[in-house]
Amino acid sequence: MKNARWQSFLIFRDRLLENQNLVMAYNQLKHDSQHLSMDKYRCKKAKFIERVFNQP
């Protein structure tokens, strides 16, 4: 299962490399989350990543 975890990081990276709009959205999420606790930021980030994986 370790490989599956690394593979998902690579898939996320590749999707960002393929889509500049995703990069901008991810950067905006990070910018907008500066005031949040780390737990809340991680939750928002996880939801974003999930949406990226669910895109065709």
All heavy atoms as atom14 arrays in JSON, in Angstrom:
{
  "sequence": "MKNARWQSFLIFRDRLLENQNLVMAYNQLKHDSQHLSMDKYRCKKAKFIERVFNQP",
  "atom14_mask": [
    [1, 1, 1, 1, 1, 1, 1, 1, 0, 0, 0, 0, 0, 0],
    [1, 1, 1, 1, 1, 1, 1, 1, 1, 0, 0, 0, 0, 0],
    [1, 1, 1, 1, 1, 1, 1, 1, 0, 0, 0, 0, 0, 0],
    [1, 1, 1, 1, 1, 0, 0, 0, 0, 0, 0, 0, 0, 0],
    [1, 1, 1, 1, 1, 1, 1, 1, 1, 1, 1, 0, 0, 0],
    [1, 1, 1, 1, 1, 1, 1, 1, 1, 1, 1, 1, 1, 1],
    [1, 1, 1, 1, 1, 1, 1, 1, 1, 0, 0, 0, 0, 0],
    [1, 1, 1, 1, 1, 1, 0, 0, 0, 0, 0, 0, 0, 0],
    [1, 1, 1, 1, 1, 1, 1, 1, 1, 1, 1, 0, 0, 0],
    [1, 1, 1, 1, 1, 1, 1, 1, 0, 0, 0, 0, 0, 0],
    [1, 1, 1, 1, 1, 1, 1, 1, 0, 0, 0, 0, 0, 0],
    [1, 1, 1, 1, 1, 1, 1, 1, 1, 1, 1, 0, 0, 0],
    [1, 1, 1, 1, 1, 1, 1, 1, 1, 1, 1, 0, 0, 0],
    [1, 1, 1, 1, 1, 1, 1, 1, 0, 0, 0, 0, 0, 0],
    [1, 1, 1, 1, 1, 1, 1, 1, 1, 1, 1, 0, 0, 0],
    [1, 1, 1, 1, 1, 1, 1, 1, 0, 0, 0, 0, 0, 0],
    [1, 1, 1, 1, 1, 1, 1, 1, 0, 0, 0, 0, 0, 0],
    [1, 1, 1, 1, 1, 1, 1, 1, 1, 0, 0, 0, 0, 0],
    [1, 1, 1, 1, 1, 1, 1, 1, 0, 0, 0, 0, 0, 0],
    [1, 1, 1, 1, 1, 1, 1, 1, 1, 0, 0, 0, 0, 0],
    [1, 1, 1, 1, 1, 1, 1, 1, 0, 0, 0, 0, 0, 0],
    [1, 1, 1, 1, 1, 1, 1, 1, 0, 0, 0, 0, 0, 0],
    [1, 1, 1, 1, 1, 1, 1, 0, 0, 0, 0, 0, 0, 0],
    [1, 1, 1, 1, 1, 1, 1, 1, 0, 0, 0, 0, 0, 0],
    [1, 1, 1, 1, 1, 0, 0, 0, 0, 0, 0, 0, 0, 0],
    [1, 1, 1, 1, 1, 1, 1, 1, 1, 1, 1, 1, 0, 0],
    [1, 1, 1, 1, 1, 1, 1, 1, 0, 0, 0, 0, 0, 0],
    [1, 1, 1, 1, 1, 1, 1, 1, 1, 0, 0, 0, 0, 0],
    [1, 1, 1, 1, 1, 1, 1, 1, 0, 0, 0, 0, 0, 0],
    [1, 1, 1, 1, 1, 1, 1, 1, 1, 0, 0, 0, 0, 0],
    [1, 1, 1, 1, 1, 1, 1, 1, 1, 1, 0, 0, 0, 0],
    [1, 1, 1, 1, 1, 1, 1, 1, 0, 0, 0, 0, 0, 0],
    [1, 1, 1, 1, 1, 1, 0, 0, 0, 0, 0, 0, 0, 0],
    [1, 1, 1, 1, 1, 1, 1, 1, 1, 0, 0, 0, 0, 0],
    [1, 1, 1, 1, 1, 1, 1, 1, 1, 1, 0, 0, 0, 0],
    [1, 1, 1, 1, 1, 1, 1, 1, 0, 0, 0, 0, 0, 0],
    [1, 1, 1, 1, 1, 1, 0, 0, 0, 0, 0, 0, 0, 0],
    [1, 1, 1, 1, 1, 1, 1, 1, 0, 0, 0, 0, 0, 0],
    [1, 1, 1, 1, 1, 1, 1, 1, 0, 0, 0, 0, 0, 0],
    [1, 1, 1, 1, 1, 1, 1, 1, 1, 0, 0, 0, 0, 0],
    [1, 1, 1, 1, 1, 1, 1, 1, 1, 1, 1, 1, 0, 0],
    [1, 1, 1, 1, 1, 1, 1, 1, 1, 1, 1, 0, 0, 0],
    [1, 1, 1, 1, 1, 1, 0, 0, 0, 0, 0, 0, 0, 0],
    [1, 1, 1, 1, 1, 1, 1, 1, 1, 0, 0, 0, 0, 0],
    [1, 1, 1, 1, 1, 1, 1, 1, 1, 0, 0, 0, 0, 0],
    [1, 1, 1, 1, 1, 0, 0, 0, 0, 0, 0, 0, 0, 0],
    [1, 1, 1, 1, 1, 1, 1, 1, 1, 0, 0, 0, 0, 0],
    [1, 1, 1, 1, 1, 1, 1, 1, 1, 1, 1, 0, 0, 0],
    [1, 1, 1, 1, 1, 1, 1, 1, 0, 0, 0, 0, 0, 0],
    [1, 1, 1, 1, 1, 1, 1, 1, 1, 0, 0, 0, 0, 0],
    [1, 1, 1, 1, 1, 1, 1, 1, 1, 1, 1, 0, 0, 0],
    [1, 1, 1, 1, 1, 1, 1, 0, 0, 0, 0, 0, 0, 0],
    [1, 1, 1, 1, 1, 1, 1, 1, 1, 1, 1, 0, 0, 0],
    [1, 1, 1, 1, 1, 1, 1, 1, 0, 0, 0, 0, 0, 0],
    [1, 1, 1, 1, 1, 1, 1, 1, 1, 0, 0, 0, 0, 0],
    [1, 1, 1, 1, 1, 1, 1, 0, 0, 0, 0, 0, 0, 0]
  ],
  "atom14_positions": [
    [[0.81, -1.21, 0.0], [0.0, 0.0, 0.0], [0.84, 1.27, 0.0], [0.35, 2.32, -0.33], [-0.93, 0.01, 1.22], [-2.15, -0.82, 1.04], [-3.05, -0.11, -0.33], [-4.39, -1.18, -0.43], [0.0, 0.0, 0.0], [0.0, 0.0, 0.0], [0.0, 0.0, 0.0], [0.0, 0.0, 0.0], [0.0, 0.0, 0.0], [0.0, 0.0, 0.0]],
    [[2.11, 1.17, 0.38], [2.96, 2.35, 0.37], [3.05, 2.94, -1.03], [3.01, 4.14, -1.22], [4.36, 2.03, 0.88], [4.46, 1.85, 2.36], [5.89, 1.64, 2.77], [6.01, 1.48, 4.26], [7.39, 1.28, 4.69], [0.0, 0.0, 0.0], [0.0, 0.0, 0.0], [0.0, 0.0, 0.0], [0.0, 0.0, 0.0], [0.0, 0.0, 0.0]],
    [[3.16, 2.07, -2.04], [3.27, 2.55, -3.41], [2.0, 3.28, -3.84], [2.07, 4.25, -4.58], [3.55, 1.39, -4.35], [4.95, 0.85, -4.19], [5.84, 1.53, -3.7], [5.16, -0.39, -4.58], [0.0, 0.0, 0.0], [0.0, 0.0, 0.0], [0.0, 0.0, 0.0], [0.0, 0.0, 0.0], [0.0, 0.0, 0.0], [0.0, 0.0, 0.0]],
    [[0.85, 2.83, -3.38], [-0.4, 3.5, -3.74], [-0.42, 4.93, -3.22], [-0.9, 5.83, -3.91], [-1.59, 2.71, -3.2], [0.0, 0.0, 0.0], [0.0, 0.0, 0.0], [0.0, 0.0, 0.0], [0.0, 0.0, 0.0], [0.0, 0.0, 0.0], [0.0, 0.0, 0.0], [0.0, 0.0, 0.0], [0.0, 0.0, 0.0], [0.0, 0.0, 0.0]],
    [[0.1, 5.12, -2.02], [0.13, 6.48, -1.47], [1.03, 7.38, -2.3], [0.66, 8.5, -2.64], [0.6, 6.43, -0.02], [0.57, 7.79, 0.62], [0.85, 7.73, 2.08], [0.79, 9.09, 2.61], [0.95, 9.39, 3.85], [1.16, 8.46, 4.73], [0.89, 10.65, 4.25], [0.0, 0.0, 0.0], [0.0, 0.0, 0.0], [0.0, 0.0, 0.0]],
    [[2.22, 6.89, -2.65], [3.13, 7.7, -3.46], [2.56, 7.93, -4.85], [2.71, 9.0, -5.41], [4.51, 7.04, -3.56], [5.33, 7.29, -2.35], [5.64, 6.41, -1.37], [5.92, 8.54, -1.96], [6.39, 7.03, -0.4], [6.57, 8.33, -0.73], [5.95, 9.81, -2.53], [7.25, 9.35, -0.07], [6.62, 10.82, -1.87], [7.26, 10.58, -0.65]],
    [[1.87, 6.93, -5.37], [1.29, 7.07, -6.69], [0.24, 8.18, -6.7], [0.15, 8.95, -7.66], [0.68, 5.75, -7.14], [0.33, 5.73, -8.59], [-0.03, 4.34, -9.06], [-0.38, 3.47, -8.27], [0.06, 4.13, -10.35], [0.0, 0.0, 0.0], [0.0, 0.0, 0.0], [0.0, 0.0, 0.0], [0.0, 0.0, 0.0], [0.0, 0.0, 0.0]],
    [[-0.53, 8.3, -5.63], [-1.55, 9.36, -5.59], [-0.89, 10.74, -5.55], [-1.39, 11.68, -6.15], [-2.5, 9.16, -4.43], [-1.84, 9.18, -3.2], [0.0, 0.0, 0.0], [0.0, 0.0, 0.0], [0.0, 0.0, 0.0], [0.0, 0.0, 0.0], [0.0, 0.0, 0.0], [0.0, 0.0, 0.0], [0.0, 0.0, 0.0], [0.0, 0.0, 0.0]],
    [[0.26, 10.87, -4.86], [0.99, 12.14, -4.87], [1.43, 12.48, -6.29], [1.33, 13.63, -6.72], [2.22, 12.09, -3.96], [1.92, 12.18, -2.5], [2.21, 11.12, -1.66], [1.35, 13.31, -1.94], [1.95, 11.19, -0.3], [1.08, 13.4, -0.6], [1.38, 12.34, 0.23], [0.0, 0.0, 0.0], [0.0, 0.0, 0.0], [0.0, 0.0, 0.0]],
    [[1.9, 11.48, -7.0], [2.36, 11.7, -8.37], [1.21, 12.08, -9.29], [1.36, 12.95, -10.15], [3.09, 10.46, -8.89], [4.38, 10.11, -8.16], [4.95, 8.8, -8.69], [5.4, 11.23, -8.25], [0.0, 0.0, 0.0], [0.0, 0.0, 0.0], [0.0, 0.0, 0.0], [0.0, 0.0, 0.0], [0.0, 0.0, 0.0], [0.0, 0.0, 0.0]],
    [[0.08, 11.43, -9.12], [-1.09, 11.76, -9.93], [-1.51, 13.2, -9.68], [-1.79, 13.96, -10.62], [-2.25, 10.78, -9.64], [-1.9, 9.39, -10.15], [-3.55, 11.29, -10.26], [-2.84, 8.31, -9.66], [0.0, 0.0, 0.0], [0.0, 0.0, 0.0], [0.0, 0.0, 0.0], [0.0, 0.0, 0.0], [0.0, 0.0, 0.0], [0.0, 0.0, 0.0]],
    [[-1.55, 13.61, -8.4], [-1.92, 14.99, -8.07], [-0.93, 15.96, -8.7], [-1.34, 16.95, -9.33], [-1.97, 15.16, -6.54], [-2.35, 16.54, -6.11], [-3.63, 17.02, -6.32], [-1.43, 17.36, -5.47], [-3.99, 18.3, -5.92], [-1.78, 18.64, -5.07], [-3.06, 19.1, -5.29], [0.0, 0.0, 0.0], [0.0, 0.0, 0.0], [0.0, 0.0, 0.0]],
    [[0.34, 15.67, -8.57], [1.37, 16.54, -9.16], [1.17, 16.65, -10.67], [1.2, 17.75, -11.23], [2.75, 15.97, -8.86], [3.88, 16.78, -9.5], [5.11, 15.99, -9.74], [4.86, 14.92, -10.69], [5.72, 13.96, -10.97], [6.87, 13.9, -10.33], [5.43, 13.03, -11.85], [0.0, 0.0, 0.0], [0.0, 0.0, 0.0], [0.0, 0.0, 0.0]],
    [[0.95, 15.51, -11.31], [0.79, 15.51, -12.77], [-0.44, 16.31, -13.2], [-0.39, 17.02, -14.2], [0.71, 14.09, -13.3], [2.04, 13.35, -13.18], [3.08, 14.0, -12.93], [2.03, 12.11, -13.31], [0.0, 0.0, 0.0], [0.0, 0.0, 0.0], [0.0, 0.0, 0.0], [0.0, 0.0, 0.0], [0.0, 0.0, 0.0], [0.0, 0.0, 0.0]],
    [[-1.51, 16.19, -12.45], [-2.72, 16.95, -12.81], [-2.48, 18.45, -12.67], [-2.98, 19.24, -13.47], [-3.89, 16.51, -11.94], [-4.24, 15.06, -12.25], [-5.69, 14.82, -12.32], [-5.94, 13.45, -12.73], [-6.91, 12.71, -12.26], [-7.75, 13.21, -11.38], [-7.08, 11.49, -12.69], [0.0, 0.0, 0.0], [0.0, 0.0, 0.0], [0.0, 0.0, 0.0]],
    [[-1.71, 18.84, -11.65], [-1.38, 20.27, -11.53], [-0.49, 20.72, -12.68], [-0.66, 21.83, -13.2], [-0.68, 20.54, -10.19], [-1.53, 20.43, -8.93], [-0.67, 20.7, -7.69], [-2.71, 21.37, -8.96], [0.0, 0.0, 0.0], [0.0, 0.0, 0.0], [0.0, 0.0, 0.0], [0.0, 0.0, 0.0], [0.0, 0.0, 0.0], [0.0, 0.0, 0.0]],
    [[0.46, 19.88, -13.06], [1.35, 20.23, -14.16], [0.59, 20.37, -15.47], [0.98, 21.16, -16.34], [2.46, 19.19, -14.31], [3.52, 19.18, -13.21], [4.43, 17.97, -13.36], [4.32, 20.48, -13.23], [0.0, 0.0, 0.0], [0.0, 0.0, 0.0], [0.0, 0.0, 0.0], [0.0, 0.0, 0.0], [0.0, 0.0, 0.0], [0.0, 0.0, 0.0]],
    [[-0.51, 19.64, -15.62], [-1.29, 19.66, -16.85], [-2.3, 20.79, -16.9], [-2.82, 21.1, -17.97], [-2.05, 18.34, -17.0], [-1.16, 17.14, -17.21], [-1.92, 15.82, -17.07], [-3.13, 15.84, -16.73], [-1.28, 14.78, -17.28], [0.0, 0.0, 0.0], [0.0, 0.0, 0.0], [0.0, 0.0, 0.0], [0.0, 0.0, 0.0], [0.0, 0.0, 0.0]],
    [[-2.61, 21.4, -15.76], [-3.72, 22.34, -15.72], [-3.36, 23.56, -14.87], [-3.41, 23.51, -13.64], [-4.96, 21.64, -15.16], [-6.2, 22.47, -15.26], [-6.16, 23.7, -15.25], [-7.34, 21.81, -15.31], [0.0, 0.0, 0.0], [0.0, 0.0, 0.0], [0.0, 0.0, 0.0], [0.0, 0.0, 0.0], [0.0, 0.0, 0.0], [0.0, 0.0, 0.0]],
    [[-3.03, 24.64, -15.53], [-2.64, 25.87, -14.83], [-3.77, 26.42, -13.97], [-3.52, 27.03, -12.93], [-2.17, 26.92, -15.84], [-1.58, 28.16, -15.22], [-0.32, 27.88, -14.4], [0.45, 26.99, -14.69], [-0.12, 28.65, -13.35], [0.0, 0.0, 0.0], [0.0, 0.0, 0.0], [0.0, 0.0, 0.0], [0.0, 0.0, 0.0], [0.0, 0.0, 0.0]],
    [[-5.02, 26.2, -14.36], [-6.15, 26.65, -13.55], [-6.19, 25.95, -12.2], [-6.54, 26.57, -11.19], [-7.47, 26.45, -14.29], [-7.62, 27.39, -15.46], [-7.11, 28.51, -15.45], [-8.31, 26.94, -16.49], [0.0, 0.0, 0.0], [0.0, 0.0, 0.0], [0.0, 0.0, 0.0], [0.0, 0.0, 0.0], [0.0, 0.0, 0.0], [0.0, 0.0, 0.0]],
    [[-5.83, 24.67, -12.18], [-5.75, 23.95, -10.9], [-4.65, 24.52, -10.01], [-4.82, 24.64, -8.81], [-5.51, 22.46, -11.13], [-6.67, 21.65, -11.64], [-6.24, 20.2, -11.89], [-7.84, 21.68, -10.67], [0.0, 0.0, 0.0], [0.0, 0.0, 0.0], [0.0, 0.0, 0.0], [0.0, 0.0, 0.0], [0.0, 0.0, 0.0], [0.0, 0.0, 0.0]],
    [[-3.54, 24.88, -10.62], [-2.44, 25.47, -9.87], [-2.89, 26.78, -9.23], [-2.65, 27.02, -8.05], [-1.2, 25.71, -10.77], [-0.12, 26.48, -10.04], [-0.66, 24.39, -11.3], [0.0, 0.0, 0.0], [0.0, 0.0, 0.0], [0.0, 0.0, 0.0], [0.0, 0.0, 0.0], [0.0, 0.0, 0.0], [0.0, 0.0, 0.0], [0.0, 0.0, 0.0]],
    [[-3.57, 27.6, -10.01], [-4.04, 28.88, -9.49], [-5.06, 28.67, -8.37], [-5.03, 29.36, -7.35], [-4.61, 29.75, -10.61], [-3.54, 30.24, -11.56], [-4.09, 31.46, -12.79], [-5.33, 30.53, -13.68], [0.0, 0.0, 0.0], [0.0, 0.0, 0.0], [0.0, 0.0, 0.0], [0.0, 0.0, 0.0], [0.0, 0.0, 0.0], [0.0, 0.0, 0.0]],
    [[-5.95, 27.7, -8.55], [-6.95, 27.41, -7.51], [-6.29, 26.89, -6.24], [-6.68, 27.25, -5.13], [-7.97, 26.4, -8.04], [0.0, 0.0, 0.0], [0.0, 0.0, 0.0], [0.0, 0.0, 0.0], [0.0, 0.0, 0.0], [0.0, 0.0, 0.0], [0.0, 0.0, 0.0], [0.0, 0.0, 0.0], [0.0, 0.0, 0.0], [0.0, 0.0, 0.0]],
    [[-5.29, 26.04, -6.39], [-4.58, 25.49, -5.24], [-3.82, 26.61, -4.5], [-3.85, 26.69, -3.27], [-3.62, 24.4, -5.71], [-2.95, 23.62, -4.62], [-3.66, 23.13, -3.53], [-1.6, 23.33, -4.69], [-3.04, 22.39, -2.54], [-0.98, 22.58, -3.71], [-1.7, 22.12, -2.64], [-1.07, 21.39, -1.67], [0.0, 0.0, 0.0], [0.0, 0.0, 0.0]],
    [[-3.18, 27.48, -5.26], [-2.48, 28.61, -4.63], [-3.46, 29.55, -3.93], [-3.16, 30.07, -2.85], [-1.65, 29.36, -5.67], [-0.42, 28.61, -6.07], [0.09, 27.77, -5.32], [0.07, 28.86, -7.27], [0.0, 0.0, 0.0], [0.0, 0.0, 0.0], [0.0, 0.0, 0.0], [0.0, 0.0, 0.0], [0.0, 0.0, 0.0], [0.0, 0.0, 0.0]],
    [[-4.63, 29.76, -4.53], [-5.65, 30.61, -3.9], [-6.13, 29.98, -2.61], [-6.32, 30.67, -1.6], [-6.81, 30.84, -4.86], [-7.8, 31.87, -4.36], [-7.18, 33.25, -4.28], [-6.54, 33.71, -5.22], [-7.35, 33.92, -3.15], [0.0, 0.0, 0.0], [0.0, 0.0, 0.0], [0.0, 0.0, 0.0], [0.0, 0.0, 0.0], [0.0, 0.0, 0.0]],
    [[-6.34, 28.67, -2.63], [-6.76, 27.95, -1.42], [-5.73, 28.16, -0.3], [-6.09, 28.46, 0.84], [-6.91, 26.46, -1.71], [-7.29, 25.58, -0.54], [-8.24, 24.49, -0.98], [-6.07, 24.96, 0.11], [0.0, 0.0, 0.0], [0.0, 0.0, 0.0], [0.0, 0.0, 0.0], [0.0, 0.0, 0.0], [0.0, 0.0, 0.0], [0.0, 0.0, 0.0]],
    [[-4.46, 28.02, -0.64], [-3.41, 28.21, 0.37], [-3.4, 29.65, 0.89], [-3.29, 29.86, 2.1], [-2.04, 27.84, -0.21], [-1.9, 26.34, -0.49], [-0.51, 25.95, -0.9], [-0.2, 26.36, -2.3], [1.11, 25.86, -2.78], [0.0, 0.0, 0.0], [0.0, 0.0, 0.0], [0.0, 0.0, 0.0], [0.0, 0.0, 0.0], [0.0, 0.0, 0.0]],
    [[-3.56, 30.59, -0.02], [-3.57, 32.0, 0.38], [-4.77, 32.3, 1.29], [-4.63, 32.95, 2.33], [-3.61, 32.88, -0.87], [-3.61, 34.34, -0.55], [-4.76, 35.06, -0.41], [-2.59, 35.19, -0.33], [-4.46, 36.31, -0.12], [-3.15, 36.42, -0.07], [0.0, 0.0, 0.0], [0.0, 0.0, 0.0], [0.0, 0.0, 0.0], [0.0, 0.0, 0.0]],
    [[-5.93, 31.81, 0.89], [-7.15, 32.07, 1.66], [-7.18, 31.35, 3.0], [-7.99, 31.69, 3.87], [-8.38, 31.65, 0.85], [-8.6, 32.52, -0.37], [-7.98, 33.61, -0.48], [-9.39, 32.11, -1.25], [0.0, 0.0, 0.0], [0.0, 0.0, 0.0], [0.0, 0.0, 0.0], [0.0, 0.0, 0.0], [0.0, 0.0, 0.0], [0.0, 0.0, 0.0]],
    [[-6.32, 30.37, 3.17], [-6.31, 29.55, 4.39], [-5.26, 29.97, 5.4], [-5.1, 29.32, 6.43], [-6.09, 28.08, 4.01], [-7.11, 27.62, 3.15], [0.0, 0.0, 0.0], [0.0, 0.0, 0.0], [0.0, 0.0, 0.0], [0.0, 0.0, 0.0], [0.0, 0.0, 0.0], [0.0, 0.0, 0.0], [0.0, 0.0, 0.0], [0.0, 0.0, 0.0]],
    [[-4.56, 31.06, 5.14], [-3.47, 31.48, 6.03], [-3.93, 31.69, 7.46], [-3.18, 31.45, 8.39], [-2.82, 32.75, 5.5], [-2.04, 32.54, 4.24], [-1.41, 33.83, 3.74], [-1.19, 34.76, 4.51], [-1.12, 33.89, 2.47], [0.0, 0.0, 0.0], [0.0, 0.0, 0.0], [0.0, 0.0, 0.0], [0.0, 0.0, 0.0], [0.0, 0.0, 0.0]],
    [[-5.16, 32.12, 7.64], [-5.68, 32.43, 8.97], [-6.22, 31.2, 9.68], [-6.54, 31.27, 10.88], [-6.78, 33.49, 8.86], [-8.01, 32.98, 8.17], [-8.07, 32.81, 6.8], [-9.2, 32.58, 8.66], [-9.26, 32.34, 6.49], [-9.97, 32.19, 7.59], [0.0, 0.0, 0.0], [0.0, 0.0, 0.0], [0.0, 0.0, 0.0], [0.0, 0.0, 0.0]],
    [[-6.34, 30.09, 8.97], [-6.95, 28.89, 9.55], [-5.95, 28.09, 10.38], [-4.74, 28.19, 10.18], [-7.48, 27.98, 8.44], [-8.58, 28.53, 7.54], [-8.92, 27.53, 6.45], [-9.81, 28.88, 8.35], [0.0, 0.0, 0.0], [0.0, 0.0, 0.0], [0.0, 0.0, 0.0], [0.0, 0.0, 0.0], [0.0, 0.0, 0.0], [0.0, 0.0, 0.0]],
    [[-6.48, 27.27, 11.25], [-5.63, 26.34, 11.97], [-5.11, 25.31, 10.97], [-5.69, 25.14, 9.88], [-6.41, 25.63, 13.08], [-7.37, 24.75, 12.52], [0.0, 0.0, 0.0], [0.0, 0.0, 0.0], [0.0, 0.0, 0.0], [0.0, 0.0, 0.0], [0.0, 0.0, 0.0], [0.0, 0.0, 0.0], [0.0, 0.0, 0.0], [0.0, 0.0, 0.0]],
    [[-4.06, 24.61, 11.33], [-3.51, 23.61, 10.44], [-4.53, 22.51, 10.13], [-4.63, 22.04, 9.0], [-2.24, 23.01, 11.05], [-1.45, 22.15, 10.08], [-0.98, 22.96, 8.51], [0.21, 24.15, 9.08], [0.0, 0.0, 0.0], [0.0, 0.0, 0.0], [0.0, 0.0, 0.0], [0.0, 0.0, 0.0], [0.0, 0.0, 0.0], [0.0, 0.0, 0.0]],
    [[-5.31, 22.13, 11.12], [-6.33, 21.09, 10.91], [-7.38, 21.54, 9.9], [-7.77, 20.77, 9.01], [-7.01, 20.69, 12.22], [-6.12, 19.87, 13.11], [-5.15, 19.23, 12.6], [-6.38, 19.83, 14.33], [0.0, 0.0, 0.0], [0.0, 0.0, 0.0], [0.0, 0.0, 0.0], [0.0, 0.0, 0.0], [0.0, 0.0, 0.0], [0.0, 0.0, 0.0]],
    [[-7.85, 22.77, 10.02], [-8.85, 23.28, 9.09], [-8.28, 23.42, 7.68], [-8.94, 23.12, 6.69], [-9.44, 24.59, 9.58], [-10.35, 24.41, 10.77], [-10.96, 25.72, 11.22], [-11.85, 25.47, 12.42], [-12.47, 26.7, 12.91], [0.0, 0.0, 0.0], [0.0, 0.0, 0.0], [0.0, 0.0, 0.0], [0.0, 0.0, 0.0], [0.0, 0.0, 0.0]],
    [[-7.04, 23.87, 7.61], [-6.37, 23.98, 6.31], [-6.24, 22.61, 5.67], [-6.55, 22.42, 4.49], [-4.99, 24.63, 6.46], [-4.12, 24.43, 5.25], [-4.45, 25.01, 4.03], [-2.98, 23.63, 5.32], [-3.66, 24.82, 2.91], [-2.19, 23.43, 4.2], [-2.53, 24.03, 3.01], [-1.75, 23.83, 1.9], [0.0, 0.0, 0.0], [0.0, 0.0, 0.0]],
    [[-5.82, 21.62, 6.43], [-5.67, 20.26, 5.89], [-7.0, 19.7, 5.4], [-7.05, 18.99, 4.4], [-5.04, 19.34, 6.93], [-3.57, 19.62, 7.14], [-2.97, 18.68, 8.16], [-1.56, 18.96, 8.32], [-0.94, 18.95, 9.48], [-1.58, 18.65, 10.59], [0.35, 19.22, 9.54], [0.0, 0.0, 0.0], [0.0, 0.0, 0.0], [0.0, 0.0, 0.0]],
    [[-8.06, 20.03, 6.09], [-9.39, 19.58, 5.68], [-9.77, 20.21, 4.34], [-10.24, 19.51, 3.43], [-10.41, 19.93, 6.76], [-12.08, 19.36, 6.4], [0.0, 0.0, 0.0], [0.0, 0.0, 0.0], [0.0, 0.0, 0.0], [0.0, 0.0, 0.0], [0.0, 0.0, 0.0], [0.0, 0.0, 0.0], [0.0, 0.0, 0.0], [0.0, 0.0, 0.0]],
    [[-9.56, 21.51, 4.2], [-9.85, 22.19, 2.94], [-8.99, 21.65, 1.81], [-9.45, 21.43, 0.69], [-9.62, 23.71, 3.07], [-10.71, 24.44, 3.82], [-10.44, 25.91, 3.88], [-10.68, 26.53, 2.52], [-10.71, 28.0, 2.55], [0.0, 0.0, 0.0], [0.0, 0.0, 0.0], [0.0, 0.0, 0.0], [0.0, 0.0, 0.0], [0.0, 0.0, 0.0]],
    [[-7.72, 21.42, 2.12], [-6.79, 20.89, 1.13], [-7.2, 19.49, 0.69], [-7.17, 19.17, -0.5], [-5.37, 20.9, 1.7], [-4.31, 20.48, 0.72], [-2.94, 20.74, 1.29], [-2.24, 19.44, 1.57], [-0.85, 19.62, 2.03], [0.0, 0.0, 0.0], [0.0, 0.0, 0.0], [0.0, 0.0, 0.0], [0.0, 0.0, 0.0], [0.0, 0.0, 0.0]],
    [[-7.61, 18.67, 1.64], [-8.04, 17.3, 1.31], [-9.25, 17.32, 0.39], [-9.33, 16.53, -0.56], [-8.34, 16.53, 2.59], [0.0, 0.0, 0.0], [0.0, 0.0, 0.0], [0.0, 0.0, 0.0], [0.0, 0.0, 0.0], [0.0, 0.0, 0.0], [0.0, 0.0, 0.0], [0.0, 0.0, 0.0], [0.0, 0.0, 0.0], [0.0, 0.0, 0.0]],
    [[-10.19, 18.22, 0.63], [-11.37, 18.33, -0.22], [-10.98, 18.77, -1.63], [-11.53, 18.29, -2.62], [-12.38, 19.3, 0.39], [-13.06, 18.75, 1.62], [-14.0, 19.76, 2.24], [-14.6, 19.21, 3.53], [-15.46, 20.18, 4.19], [0.0, 0.0, 0.0], [0.0, 0.0, 0.0], [0.0, 0.0, 0.0], [0.0, 0.0, 0.0], [0.0, 0.0, 0.0]],
    [[-10.03, 19.7, -1.71], [-9.54, 20.15, -3.01], [-8.9, 18.99, -3.77], [-9.2, 18.76, -4.95], [-8.53, 21.29, -2.84], [-7.94, 21.77, -4.13], [-8.59, 22.71, -4.9], [-6.73, 21.27, -4.58], [-8.05, 23.14, -6.1], [-6.18, 21.69, -5.78], [-6.84, 22.63, -6.54], [0.0, 0.0, 0.0], [0.0, 0.0, 0.0], [0.0, 0.0, 0.0]],
    [[-8.05, 18.26, -3.1], [-7.36, 17.13, -3.73], [-8.36, 16.09, -4.19], [-8.25, 15.53, -5.28], [-6.29, 16.55, -2.78], [-5.17, 17.56, -2.59], [-5.77, 15.22, -3.3], [-4.18, 17.22, -1.5], [0.0, 0.0, 0.0], [0.0, 0.0, 0.0], [0.0, 0.0, 0.0], [0.0, 0.0, 0.0], [0.0, 0.0, 0.0], [0.0, 0.0, 0.0]],
    [[-9.36, 15.84, -3.38], [-10.41, 14.88, -3.74], [-11.13, 15.33, -5.01], [-11.39, 14.52, -5.9], [-11.4, 14.74, -2.59], [-12.43, 13.66, -2.8], [-13.34, 13.51, -1.58], [-12.83, 13.54, -0.46], [-14.55, 13.37, -1.8], [0.0, 0.0, 0.0], [0.0, 0.0, 0.0], [0.0, 0.0, 0.0], [0.0, 0.0, 0.0], [0.0, 0.0, 0.0]],
    [[-11.42, 16.62, -5.12], [-12.07, 17.14, -6.33], [-11.17, 16.96, -7.55], [-11.64, 16.62, -8.64], [-12.44, 18.61, -6.16], [-13.66, 18.84, -5.31], [-14.19, 20.26, -5.42], [-13.2, 21.29, -5.16], [-12.95, 21.83, -3.97], [-13.62, 21.43, -2.91], [-12.05, 22.77, -3.83], [0.0, 0.0, 0.0], [0.0, 0.0, 0.0], [0.0, 0.0, 0.0]],
    [[-9.86, 17.19, -7.36], [-8.92, 17.0, -8.46], [-8.93, 15.55, -8.94], [-8.97, 15.27, -10.13], [-7.48, 17.43, -8.05], [-6.45, 17.01, -9.08], [-7.43, 18.93, -7.82], [0.0, 0.0, 0.0], [0.0, 0.0, 0.0], [0.0, 0.0, 0.0], [0.0, 0.0, 0.0], [0.0, 0.0, 0.0], [0.0, 0.0, 0.0], [0.0, 0.0, 0.0]],
    [[-8.94, 14.61, -7.99], [-8.95, 13.2, -8.36], [-10.26, 12.79, -9.02], [-10.27, 11.87, -9.84], [-8.69, 12.31, -7.14], [-7.24, 12.24, -6.75], [-6.86, 12.51, -5.46], [-6.27, 11.88, -7.66], [-5.52, 12.45, -5.09], [-4.94, 11.8, -7.31], [-4.56, 12.09, -6.02], [0.0, 0.0, 0.0], [0.0, 0.0, 0.0], [0.0, 0.0, 0.0]],
    [[-11.35, 13.44, -8.71], [-12.65, 13.07, -9.25], [-12.95, 13.72, -10.59], [-13.96, 13.42, -11.21], [-13.76, 13.39, -8.26], [-13.73, 12.46, -7.06], [-13.32, 11.3, -7.17], [-14.13, 12.96, -5.92], [0.0, 0.0, 0.0], [0.0, 0.0, 0.0], [0.0, 0.0, 0.0], [0.0, 0.0, 0.0], [0.0, 0.0, 0.0], [0.0, 0.0, 0.0]],
    [[-12.08, 14.6, -11.03], [-12.26, 15.24, -12.35], [-11.88, 14.24, -13.44], [-10.92, 13.48, -13.27], [-11.4, 16.49, -12.48], [-11.87, 17.65, -11.67], [-11.0, 18.88, -11.88], [-9.94, 18.84, -12.48], [-11.46, 20.0, -11.35], [0.0, 0.0, 0.0], [0.0, 0.0, 0.0], [0.0, 0.0, 0.0], [0.0, 0.0, 0.0], [0.0, 0.0, 0.0]],
    [[-12.59, 14.27, -14.54], [-12.26, 13.35, -15.65], [-10.93, 13.66, -16.3], [-10.39, 14.69, -16.22], [-13.4, 13.56, -16.64], [-14.15, 14.76, -16.22], [-13.72, 15.1, -14.83], [0.0, 0.0, 0.0], [0.0, 0.0, 0.0], [0.0, 0.0, 0.0], [0.0, 0.0, 0.0], [0.0, 0.0, 0.0], [0.0, 0.0, 0.0], [0.0, 0.0, 0.0]]
  ]
}
